Amino acid sequence: MNTSVFENYESEVRSYCRHFPTVFKQSKGSCFFDEDGNKYIDFFCGAGAVNYGHNNPEIKAKLIDYLQNDGIIHALDMYTVPKREFIEVFEEKVLKPRGLDYKIMFPGPTGTNANEAALKLARKVKNRQNIFALMGAFHGMTLGSLSLTTDKTSRKGAGVPLQNVTFIPAPYMFPELDTIEYMQRLIDDDHSGVEKPAALFIETIQAEGGIRVFDVEWLKRVRKFCDDNDILLAVDEVQVGCCRSGEFFSFERAGIKPDIVTMSKSIGGYGLPLAITLFKPELDIWKPGEHNGTFRGNQLAFIAAKAGIEYMLENKIEEQVRKKGEIVKKFVSEEILPIDSRLELRGRGLIWGIEFENIPVVGLADKIEEKCFEYGLIIEGAGRKNSVVKLMPPLVISEEELNEGMNIIKKAVQEVLSSI
């Protein structure tokens, strides 16, 4: 298998290819195929970008039809039929049934673009510079989003100070600490040294932080804290939105309505680049062109995104995810956790993490991920010291392939732990 062209000419910044050292050629449903014809079950899901599966035939047909009819491909933020139809479907089928009233902004096409826009808007609306964010957060790799992100390695790559963010311990870090009271004290204490923030940015499920699912009551208290203190609540749905948690929006389970919501990844429907920043209408104080980008409003992604929402509704994906999530929980609890009493399981819907931190072996989760790849499963890590093996298959994965993938994990865990 020829990889020399990548190794000779591509930047050292490449990462995923180092974990999955083969040359992929095709993908379908829940599987990849390399150029030698080897099959790999996908528990990675394009980092959450292909929730409805690789080359979903229903979405693909609509893309092909659009291309064959010379549909417009690039239009900046001009009015187009694909944009109109996506907005109409998103409003009528997603937002209104959930009682959500948001303006829709199309920034550049990735998750970090959505968060950059949210960050700028929050500061503009409240005329404050500081932001609260949680330890364990990941919001993106451009400077604004990176300032909200706590991963040490990622932050070092900035090359400049990352400022105007106060990090709050996530609620799981210190069980004895009431993080809501802590934030209130920071605001009220004239000796805290902390400026009142414009917004609090959170993920309701910290994915890169180690699959940390925040408690419903904590989320409700956060909403009240923000209301009581004139602080905007911004929820990052980039990875855990689009039904990943078992509901279209991960915050739905708490019955809260954020002021700002950011989405990307699977909102593109087919793995196509699209991002949206949602915010309450009264926050829409942008001046025309004040935040823009040449590739905002990807026309092909509008076609795929509309088709993705329709596919999600027609196939009752939320219900499927909840059912399959229980299958994962049962299998891991009964078949994998008993292998070693120090293992832990966390998750919801179809995003789960097996924690290996309590076993004092450096790089243990990495070894398990490598062994999984050897047996035909693509899976990645997350969390502190990359100690969590993250299960995140396409939402449309069959129960047969889901179980096949989990059996590979079980085999990998058994083999790796027996060798240490």
N, C-alpha and C positions, 0 to 999 in steps of 0.2 A: 504494500500500500504506500503510495507516494505522498509524503507529507513535506518534502524538502522545500517546495515553493513557499509554504507557510513559514517554515522555520528560517528560511533564508531572507524573506522579504517582509514578513508581517512583524509589526512591533511586538516587543516583549510584553506589552500590556495585555496581550491575550490571556484569557484565564480558563474558561470552561473547556476549551480544547485540551488543556493539560490534564483535566480529570477524565475526559472521554476521548482517549487517543485513537480515534479512527476517523475515516472520511465518510461522512454520511451522504447518501444520494437521494433517498426518498423517505417520505413519512406519510402515514395514513392512520387515521383514528387515534389510537393510543400507542402507536409504535413507530420507531425509526428503523431504517434499513441502511446499512453501509454499502460501499461500492463492491464489497465481496459477497454481498447477499445476506449478511448476518442480521438477525432481528434483535431489536432492543425494546423492551417495554419501557414506556416513558412515565416515570414518576417525578419528572422535572417540570414538564408542561411549559417550556419556554419561559421559565421563571414566572409562570402564571399568565402568559400571554395567549395561550391557546386552549382556553377552558372548554370550547366546544369541539375540540379534537383537531388533529392535523388534517388538512384538506377535506374539511367537512363538505360532503357532496352537495347539500342543499345551498350552502353559502357560496360554494365554488360556482355553481350553475349561474347564480345571479351576477357574480363577478364576470364570468365569461360572456354572458349576454350583454352586459354593460360595455365591455371592451369591444365586442364585435360590432356594436352599434355606435362606435366612436364617441362614447361618453367622455365628457371633459375630465381631464386628469389633474390639472393644476389650475387653481383659481384663487389662491391667497384667501381673503375673507369675502370674496364676492358672493352674491346670491347665486345659488345653483340648485338644481332639482334634487341631487343627492343630499345636500345639506338640509333642504326643507323637509324632505321625507324622513331623514333621520331625526330631526328635531321633533317633528309631529309624532313619530312613534315613541320616542323617548318620553315626551311629555304625557301622551295619552296612555301608554302602556306601562310606564315605569314610575314616573313622578306622581301624577295625579292619583292613581290608585293607592298610593302610600301617603297621601295628604301632604306632599312636598311641593313647595312653590319656590323654584330657583330660576335665576337667569343662568344661561349656559354660555360659557366662554370657551373658545377653541384657541389654546396657546400652541406652542410647538408640540410635536407629536409624541413626546415621551413623558413618563411620570414626573421626572424632575422639572420639566417645563410647567406642568400643572401646579406643582408645589411652589415654584418660583413666582408664578402669577398670584397664587393665594397669599404668599408671604408679602409681596409688594402691595397687594390690595388691602390686607389687614393693617399694615402700617399706614397706608394712605387714609383709610377710613378713620382710624383711631388717633392718628397723628402722634403715635408712640413708636419708638424704635425697638424696644425689647420684646422678646417672644419667649414664652415658656414651651419647653419640649421635654419629653421623657427620656430618661436613660434607657438604653436598649433600642432606641428608635433608629429607623432608616427611612429617609425621605428623598434621597437622591444624591447625585455626584457633582452637580454644578454648585457654585459657591454658596448661593442662598440656601438651597436644599441641604447642602453638605453641612452648613452651620447648624442645622437641626438634627444632624445625624451624629451618633456617638461612637461609631466604630473607629478605633484609634488609627488603624492602618489607612482607612479611607480619608480620615481627616488630615493625616500627614501629607497626603498627596496634594492638598490644596496649595501649599507653598506660601500661604499668607495667613495671618490671624483670622479666625472665624469668630465673629463677634456678635454682640447684641442678642444672645440667646442665653437664658438661664435654664439649666437642666435640673429637672425634678426627679427624684428617685421613683422608678416605676413601682406600682403598689405591691408587686411580688418580691421586691428586693429586701424590704425590711418590714416583715409582717406586723411588728409592733409600732411602726410609724404610720400615722394617718396622713397620707399624702395630701388630702384635701385641706386638712387643718394646717399642714406645713405650708402649702401655697398661700393660704389665707394669712398666716403669720408673716410670710415674706412681704406681702402687700401692706399689711397693717403696721408692722414694726418700723418705726422711723430710724432704726439702727440696723436694719437688715442689709442695707447696701444694695438692695435689688429694686430696680425700677419696675413700676407696674407695666405688665405686658399689653401689647395690642391684641394678642391671640395666644391660645393654647393649642398646639398641634399634637394630635395623638393618632395612633393606629389602634383600633379596638382589639385587634389581634396583632401583636408584634411578631412579624414573620421572621425577618432577619435577626431579630432579638432572641429567637429561640422558640418560636410558636407559643407565645404567652397570650392566653385568652383573658381579657379583662372582664371582671365580674360586672353583671348587669347593674347591681346597686351602686358600684363605684362609678359606672358611666352616667347613671342618673344624677349622682351627686356632683360629678364634674360639670354636667349641663347646668345645674343649679348654681354652682360656684361661679361659672362664667356669667350667668345672668345677673347674679347678685353684685358682681364686681365690674360690669360693663366691659367684659373681655369676650372676644370672639372665639368660638369653638370651631376649630378646623379639623376635619377628620380625613385622613389619608386612606382612600379605598383602592389605591393603585394595584396592590397585589391581592387583597382579600375581598374585593368587590366582585360584581358579576357572578353572584351565586356561590362563590368559593366557600363561604361560611355556612351555607344552607339557606341563606336569604340573599336577595339581590344585593342589598347593602348590609354590611356586617353590623352596622349600628342599629338596625331595625329591632333586634332582639331586646334592646333596652328601651324602646319606645321614645327615643330622643330624636331631635331634629337639629343637626349641626348648622352653624351659620355658613360654613364653607365646606365643600366636599371636593376632593380631587380624585380623578380616575384616569387610568390609562390601561396598558396591557390588554386584557381581554375585552375592553370596551371596543377595541378595533375589530372584534368579531372573528377574525381569521388569522390572527397574528400580524395584522397590518397596523402600522403606526398611527395611533390616534390618542389624543388626551383631551380631557375636558375639566374645567374648573367650574363648579357650581357654587352659586352664592345667593343669599336672600336678596330680593329686588332692591331693597333699600340700601344695600351696599354697593350698588352699581354706579359708582362715581367716576369711573374711567373716562378720560378724554379720548376721542377717536385716535386710534393709532398709538396710544400711550404704552401699550404692551403688544408687541406683534411678533411675527416670524414668517419667513418665506414659505414654510411648509405647514403652517397652521391650517387646519381644515382639510385633511387628506381625503380627496374625493372618492378614491377606491375604498378607503376605510369607512367612509359614510355608507357606501353600499353594503359592505360586509357587516358593519355595526348594526344597521337596521335589520339585515337578515339574521344576525346573531340573536337579537332581541326576540324576533319572531320565532326563531328556532327554539329559544329558551322557553318561551311561553307555550308553544305547541307541544313540546316534549316534556313539559313539567320538570324542568331541570332542578329547580329548588327541591322538589320532593325527592327526585333521584339522589341528590347530594346528601340529603339527610339520611336516606336509607343506606347508601353506600358508606357514609360516615360511621354508622353503627356497625357495619361489617368490619371496617378497619379497626375500630375500637375493640371489638370483641376478639378479633384475630390476634392483634398485638398483645392485648391483655392476657389471653389464654395461651398463646403459642410462643411469644417472644419475651415478654417480661419475666416469665418463670426461669428463663435461661440464667439470669443473674438478678438477685434481689436488689441490686443497686440501680437498675434501669428504671426510668420514669417515662410516662407517656403523657403528652399534652396535645390538645387540639380541638377542632370542631369542624363539622362539615367534611370537606375533603382537603384539609390542611392539618397535618399531624406531625409531631416531632417526637423522636425517641431520644431521650437525654442520656449521654454516656459520661457526663462530667464527673460523676461520683466514683468512676473506676479510674484510678490514678495511672493511666497510661497515655503518654503524649501521642496525639494524632490518632486516637483509637477510632473515632467516627470516620476519619479520612480513610483508614484502612478498610473499614466496612464498606464504604462507598466504592472503593476500588474493587473490592471483592464482588460487590453487586454488579458492577460493570462487566467484570470477567464472566459472570453468569447471565448477562443479557438484560440488565436493568440499569436505566439511567436515573440517578438520584443524587441530590446535592445535600450539603450541610448548611447549618445555620447556628446562631447563638454564640455565646462567649466561647472563645478558643475553638470555634467551629465544632463544638462538642455534640451537636444535635444532628441526627439524620432526619431529613425532612421528607415526608411523604406528601406529594402534591401532584397526583395524576390528573389527566384531563377529566372533566366532570362527566363525560360521556363514556368513560371506560366501562367495559363489560365486567360483570361480576367475576367471570372466569379469568380475565386478564388481571383484574384487581387481586384476586387470590394467588394467581401465578406470581405476580410481583412480590406480594408479601411473603410467599414461601421462599423466594430468592433472598429476601432480607433475613428471614429466619436462618436459612442455611449459611449466609455470610456471617451473621452474628455468632452462630455456633462455632464456625471454623476459626474465626478471628479470636474469640475469647478462649477457645481451647488451646491456642498457640501462645498465649501470653503467660 
